[in-house]
Amino acid sequence: MGNIRPEPAFGLERFDQNRVEAAGDFRYETLKGIDESPRQFF
């Protein structure tokens, strides 16, 4: 079986609790990943 990651379920639970804060955290993590990905190649 594959690697099971709990992050998606945790993220959905956070959206249920506070959508604005969860959306901001999601955006921050997405932009952080986009910023870090080119560094892997240089």
C-alpha positions as CSV (number, residue, x, y, z in Angstrom):
1,M,0.0,0.0,0.0
2,G,1.0,3.6,-0.5
3,N,2.0,6.2,2.0
4,I,-1.1,7.6,3.7
5,R,-0.8,11.3,4.5
6,P,-3.2,12.8,7.0
7,E,-2.7,16.4,5.8
8,P,-5.7,16.5,3.4
9,A,-8.2,15.4,6.0
10,F,-6.7,17.8,8.6
11,G,-7.0,20.6,6.0
12,L,-10.7,19.9,5.4
13,E,-11.4,19.9,9.1
14,R,-9.7,23.2,9.4
15,F,-11.8,24.7,6.6
16,D,-14.9,23.6,8.5
17,Q,-13.7,25.4,11.6
18,N,-12.4,28.6,10.1
19,R,-12.5,29.1,6.4
20,V,-10.7,32.4,6.2
21,E,-7.7,31.3,8.3
22,A,-7.5,27.9,6.6
23,A,-7.6,29.5,3.2
24,G,-4.8,31.9,4.2
25,D,-2.7,29.0,5.5
26,F,-3.3,27.0,2.3
27,R,-2.3,30.0,0.2
28,Y,0.9,30.5,2.2
29,E,1.9,26.8,2.0
30,T,1.2,26.7,-1.7
31,L,3.3,29.8,-2.4
32,K,6.0,28.5,-0.2
33,G,6.1,25.3,-2.2
34,I,6.2,27.2,-5.5
35,D,9.1,29.3,-4.1
36,E,11.0,26.2,-2.8
37,S,10.6,24.0,-5.9
38,P,13.0,25.8,-8.2
39,R,15.7,25.7,-5.5
40,Q,15.8,21.9,-5.9
41,F,17.3,22.4,-9.4
42,F,19.9,25.0,-8.7
